[in-house]
Amino acid sequence: MHGAPRESGAAGNKGGTVYKHVLVPLDGSTFAEAALPLALALTRKTNADLHLISVVEPIPAFAYAEWEPAALDWSTQYLDSVTERVSDHAGGAVTAAVHTGRVVETLHAQSRELGVDLVVMATHGRGALSRAWLGSVADSLMREAETPVLFVRPEEGDAPQPESSDDFETLLVPLDGSSLSESALEHATEFGALFGSAYHLTRVVAYPLEIASPYLPHTVQMNSEILAEAKQSAADYLEEKAEQMRKRGLRVTASVATDPQAAHGILAEADAVGTDMIAMATHGRGGMSRVVLGSAADKVLRGTHVPVLLYRPPNNPA
């Protein structure tokens, strides 16, 4: 089923074509619909089409023969009502479709078929939601998505308002010195350009606990020197990246955080800066344990209340 296309002409679009097709997976819950306000705001700024998709997973026929037809009928009616509710708030056409199959594989296939540039979806954060499939789908998309995914973590029970919008004054981009982490910069700046955002780069330096033991002579000074050197190196690296961005006319600040855990350091910096979104790369499955931020992405996603834009580069560049 498909919603009727609307005429283009979003006032916020400044000729950019970064997002042409935005996909929002819905599972029938109000929680999942919390992704709609931000997705709609993006379509108004870019004239992008909004694609609403729900997936019905098949169950063994002997379990309940009438379950799948009933689920398909209910899901179709549900998406029809959502489409009617949000169409007047979108910047482009709104389409909706119900599919059957394994959820993550179906979303991947539909993303490719529709040419999706961005997936926007709600996720459960620390306390896993047992209902529906939204939580497990978010976990899988974070590791397997072929396009950037913007995760929104609403408070339980929040009801979305299609006419609402979000301001993104500052975007936090954690870097660890790898090309993997730096691949998030392009997506962060493309997103930030739509909202006139400023950017804050941060790098987390760990305490040198395994290099010099505090129980051995002179190691306190050694630890201090190692940490100071690491922090200076990180600051120089961040300043180099920040200056490259400033030459493009972007507003950029940077800071070095010291924490034994990368995710904890990132979350602390996000709170200190007052960031409105975190954008970072992740290695996905089978990835690269030596790249700090890959393993930190999951903890950051579950520990923050601001939206998180995650990008998994093809072939996991080193």
C-alpha positions, 0 to 999 in steps of 0.5 A: 500500500502507498500513501499519496505523494505530496508536492515538494517545496520544503522551506528548509531544503537548501538544495541539498540531496543528502537524504532522498529516501528515509526509512522508519521501521514500525512494529505497531507500538507507540514507542516505535513511533517516537522515531517519526518526529525526527524523520519527518523533520528531516524530510521537510528539510530535504524533500525526502520521501518517507518510507514506513515499513512493518514486517510480520515474521512467519510462525509455524503453521501448526501454532495458529493457522490464522495468525499470519493473515490476521497480523498482515491485516492488522499491520496494513490497517495500522500503517494506513492510519499512521500514513494518514496521520503523518502525510501532511507533516512530511516534506516528500511522498509518504509510502507504507508497506507490510512485508513478511519474513525475517525482520532484519533481512527484510529491512536490508532488502527493502533499503536496497530496493528503495535506495534508502539513505538513512534509517531512523528508528527508536531503540530501547536503551538499557532496559530491554523491551520484551514486546514486539521486535524493535529492540532486537532489530536495533541491535542487529541493524547497528551491526549489519546496516548498509546505510547510516542508522539514526537511533532515537531513544525515547522515554518509555511511554512517550507519545510522538507528535508529528508536528514536533521537531528537534534542534541540533546545535552541537553534534559530538563525534568521537574519534580514535585515530582510525579511518573507521572512526573518521568515516563518521565525520562525513555523515555528521557534517551532512546531517549537521548542515541541515540544522546549522549545527556546530561540531565537537570532536573528542578522543578518549585516552585510557589510563596507562594501568597496564604499562606502569603499576602504581605499586612499583617505584617511580611508576606514579611519575611514569604513569603521569608522563605516559598519560600526559604524552598520550593526551597531548598526542590526542589533542594534536590529532583532534586539532588537526581534524578540527582545523580541516573542518574549520577551513570548510566554514564549520564551527568546531571545538575539541576536547580530550577525555581521560577514562579507562572505558571509551564508552564511559568517556564519550558519554561523560563528554556528551554530558559536559558539552551538552551535545544534541546528538552523537555521531560515530562509526562502528565496525559491526560484526566480526570486526576489529577489536583494536579499533576502540570505537567499534566496541564502544558504540553499543554501550554509547547507544544504550547509555545516552538519551540523545539521538545516535547516528551510527555508520558502519563503513563497507569492508570495515576500513582499518 
